[in-house]
Amino acid sequence: MAPKDLLEIDGRTGEGGGQLVRIACALAAVTSQPIRIHHVRGNRPGGRRGGGGGLKSQHVTALRWLAEATDAQVDGLEVGSQTLEFRPSVTPPTAFRGQSRRVTIAAESAAASALLVFQAVFPFLLFAGGPEGEDEIELEIRGGTNVSFSPSYEYLDQVMLPTLEDRFGIAAERRLLSRYWSLGPTSSSSGAIWLKFRPLKPGQTLKPKPKPTDGSHAASREEEEGASFEIRQIDASILVPHAVRAPLERALVRDLGARFPGAEIRFVVDGDSGHEARLYALVVARSAGGLRWGRDWLYDRSAKKKTPDKLAAEISRKVCDDLHAEVAGRKGVVDGFLQDQLVIFQALAEGRTSFPRRHSSRPNEASADGDEIADLERSVGSLELEGLVRRDKAHEPFGDGSLHARTARWVASELLPAVRWFDGGSICDGAGVSF
C-alpha cells in the first residue's frame, strides 16, 4: 500500500479544543493516516495569539498509547505542545498479534480525565479483533472519573454506552474501580475504570443495529411518535457530602415530579462524596420508545455559607431545568452532549444513521417538531437521499447541534472522505471502514 500524504489540520477550527485532537488522532490510528495538527487547542487560553492551549495530560496519555499500538512516528507528544505530528503504521487488527489483550493505560496526572482517554482509544480498540474473533479486550484506564469539563463515569455508564449498544450493537461490560475528583483535596491514588468488550473481526464493519421485529402489533405513527418522547422513568445519581444527600433526594423528587409528572423516579447512585467541595448530580430521562437524555452538573461554585437545603435546591433546579429543556421541546433523539460523541461512530459505520436535534428539511414533511425528528431517526435507512435532501459541504464545521457536534463532523470528514452528510448533519452515510 502506497504511503498516504500527510493531512494538515488547523487546531483552531470550530470548537478548537481537545475534542478535535481526540477525534483526529483516533481516526488517524484506525486508518493509518499521517496527520499534523498545528495550533493544538488553539481556541483555548493562550490560543490565537499565543498559538494554542497545547496538549494536556489526558491527550498525551491517550496518544502515547495509540503511538505504541500503531508503531507510530510522533513529534510534539508532550504536555503544552502546540504542534503534533502523528504517523501511524500498524492497523488495529495487527496491533495485538502475539500480545496480551489486557490493556492498562495510566495517566501521568491523576486528575487527567479517564473518560476523555477512553474517547480517544476506544475506536481503535473496537477494530482490533483477531482473525478468529478471539479473546475480548479488557481495558483499564486510570485517571480522573469526576473531572471538570469532562464526562463522568456515571454519564458513560448510563447514557453513552447504553446508546452505543442500542444503536450499534456495541456491548461493553464496565465497572468503576475507584473514583478520583478534580475538586477537593488531592488523593494519593488515581481513579480507575474497567471495560471488557468484543472487537470487530477483520472484514466486519460497524453497522447500525436494526430495529427489532417481533411480530407484535404494529403501532400507528402517532403511537410510535408519542412513545419516542413519553418519559416513563428518570434515573438520578447523586454524589454529595453526607449532609446534602437527604435534602438533594427530596429536592430532586419534588422538581422532577413537577416537570415530568407520572414518570417513575429511581436513585441508581446515591453516595457520599467525602468532601464539601465535591457535589455531583446526573439525571437521565428514559422514554417508552427507548430514548434517553442525560444532564448533569459537577458543582463549580463556592459552597461556603450555603446550607445543605440551599445547595440541594440549587443543584436540583439546574439539572432538572436542563433536562426538561432537552426533552420538553422534543429537540432531538439524543442530548446535546451525546450527539457530538456519536459522530465518530456514525462516520466509521457502514450504513445510515441519524441523531437529529432540529427540524428536517426533507420535502413533503410537516414541520412537526419532535414528531418529525423521531420519524427521521426511524426511517433514515429507507430514504432515497440524492436529489431529495441537500448534501452537506464538509470543508468547514457544519450542521445542526452544538459547535462541538459541527466540528466533530468536519474532523471525521477530513479523515474519512467517503463519509457523506445530508440535511445539516442530520443524516450520515458512513464510510464502512473494515480491515
Secondary structure, 3 states (H helix, E strand, C coil): CCCCCCEEEECCCCCCCHHHHHHHHHHHHHHCCCEEEECCCCCCCCCCCCCCCCCCHHHHHHHHHHHHHCCCEEECCCCCCCEEEEECCCCHHHCCCCCCCEEEEECCCCCCEHHHHHHHHHHHHHCCCCCCCCCCEEEEEEEECECCCCCCHHHHHHHHHHHHHHHHCCCEEEEEEECCECCCCCCCCCEEEEEEECCCCCCCCCCCCCCCCCCCCCCCHHHHHHHHHCEEEEEEEEEECHHHHHHHHHHHHHHHHHHCCCCEEEEEEEEECCCCCCCEEEEEEEECCCCEEEEEEECCCCCCCCCHHHHHHHHHHHHHHHHHHHHHCCCCCCCHHHHHHHHHHHHHCCCEECCCCCCCCCCCCCCCHHHHHHHHHHHHHHCCCCCCCCECCCCCCCCCCCHHHHHHHHHHHHHCCCCEEECCCCEEECCCCCC
